[in-house]
Amino acid sequence: MTDLSPVTALGDSAPRNMRFGALTLSENAGLALASLALRKGQAAPAPFGLALPEVARAVSSGPHGAFWTGRGQWMIEAEGLAETDFAAALQAEAPGCAVTEQTDGWVAFEIASDSGAALEALLARLVNIDPRTLGPGCCVRTGLEHMSVFVLRRSETRLAVIGMRSLAGSLWHALSQAGRRLEH
């Protein structure tokens, strides 16, 4: 008989968490994601009350968030709704837009810090961007080792790294190794 117990992107029964000095790395298995794209000539909606962000920006309000992914395109987030039909809920909020479920295609890792300086030190080791330019509310798509990821600066002391679910193990390894190096 096949066991159909749910597992996280890392293959565990519960989301993985680790602490590295001032940093905490957590798998966010509850984050729902759906892409939203405008059709030609369509005005941007305000799904869940969000004013969709401009280039390289991210916004959030309550459990919902959005980050810019391309001209007329955004990824919409919903905390704690990964087990729901989030795309249908988004489609109801943004009629006429092209909406595609993305939750199972991506993995999100949240990194919290006791200070912004620890996050910037981690970013400097992981990605080829100046960490000082990635302030709260900013996002960027960049390379991290051999992977393409979105990096969102959620606040002065929090950031998210969102990558392809099929590379969850490699992404966790890269993040945790960088965290360990910062401890020493």
ChimeraX attribute file (.defattr): number of C-alpha atoms within 10 A of each C-alpha:
attribute: neighborCount
match mode: 1-to-1
recipient: residues
	/A:1	3
	/A:2	4
	/A:3	5
	/A:4	6
	/A:5	6
	/A:6	10
	/A:7	12
	/A:8	17
	/A:9	24
	/A:10	20
	/A:11	12
	/A:12	10
	/A:13	11
	/A:14	14
	/A:15	16
	/A:16	17
	/A:17	13
	/A:18	13
	/A:19	16
	/A:20	17
	/A:21	14
	/A:22	16
	/A:23	23
	/A:24	17
	/A:25	21
	/A:26	18
	/A:27	23
	/A:28	23
	/A:29	24
	/A:30	18
	/A:31	21
	/A:32	26
	/A:33	28
	/A:34	24
	/A:35	22
	/A:36	26
	/A:37	20
	/A:38	18
	/A:39	13
	/A:40	8
	/A:41	6
	/A:42	11
	/A:43	10
	/A:44	16
	/A:45	17
	/A:46	11
	/A:47	20
	/A:48	19
	/A:49	13
	/A:50	16
	/A:51	16
	/A:52	23
	/A:53	19
	/A:54	17
	/A:55	17
	/A:56	16
	/A:57	20
	/A:58	25
	/A:59	22
	/A:60	20
	/A:61	12
	/A:62	10
	/A:63	12
	/A:64	20
	/A:65	24
	/A:66	25
	/A:67	26
	/A:68	25
	/A:69	22
	/A:70	12
	/A:71	10
	/A:72	17
	/A:73	23
	/A:74	23
	/A:75	21
	/A:76	28
	/A:77	24
	/A:78	22
	/A:79	15
	/A:80	14
	/A:81	17
	/A:82	18
	/A:83	12
	/A:84	12
	/A:85	13
	/A:86	22
	/A:87	20
	/A:88	14
	/A:89	14
	/A:90	23
	/A:91	17
	/A:92	14
	/A:93	15
	/A:94	19
	/A:95	11
	/A:96	13
	/A:97	21
	/A:98	13
	/A:99	24
	/A:100	17
	/A:101	18
	/A:102	18
	/A:103	25
	/A:104	17
	/A:105	13
	/A:106	19
	/A:107	29
	/A:108	27
	/A:109	24
	/A:110	19
	/A:111	25
	/A:112	22
	/A:113	20
	/A:114	14
	/A:115	13
	/A:116	18
	/A:117	15
	/A:118	18
	/A:119	22
	/A:120	20
	/A:121	14
	/A:122	19
	/A:123	21
	/A:124	15
	/A:125	16
	/A:126	17
	/A:127	15
	/A:128	12
	/A:129	14
	/A:130	10
	/A:131	17
	/A:132	11
	/A:133	10
	/A:134	21
	/A:135	17
	/A:136	17
	/A:137	18
	/A:138	22
	/A:139	25
	/A:140	20
	/A:141	16
	/A:142	14
	/A:143	16
	/A:144	20
	/A:145	13
	/A:146	10
	/A:147	12
	/A:148	15
	/A:149	22
	/A:150	20
	/A:151	24
	/A:152	25
	/A:153	24
	/A:154	22
	/A:155	14
	/A:156	18
	/A:157	18
	/A:158	19
	/A:159	26
	/A:160	22
	/A:161	22
	/A:162	20
	/A:163	22
	/A:164	17
	/A:165	18
	/A:166	14
	/A:167	17
	/A:168	21
	/A:169	13
	/A:170	15
	/A:171	26
	/A:172	20
	/A:173	12
	/A:174	15
	/A:175	19
	/A:176	18
	/A:177	13
	/A:178	18
	/A:179	26
	/A:180	13
	/A:181	11
	/A:182	16
	/A:183	11
	/A:184	7
